[in-house]
Amino acid sequence: MAKTMKAADARHRRTRRYFLKTAAGAALAAPAILKMTRAYADTPKLKVGHVSPRTGPLAGFAEADEHILAGVAKAFS
């Protein structure tokens, strides 16, 4: 009685060819993934932006913005 492989088993079979392809792909991708570089900013200041719906149907959500932004400015200064 011959043993037949199910389709799911055939897809998940680990062969030498599968291992070599995976190892080669990992070796090629490793320098790009593992490269650590320092990010240099154009200016030493950090600029924080804020988008708010001041007009239109969503303007009600912007009513507390002045209070919140004043607290954020106080925390950063």
Secondary structure, DSSP 8 states (H G I E B T S, - for coil): ------HHHHHT---HHHHHHHHHHHHHHHHHHH-------SSSS---------SSTTGGGGTTHHHHHHHHHHHH-
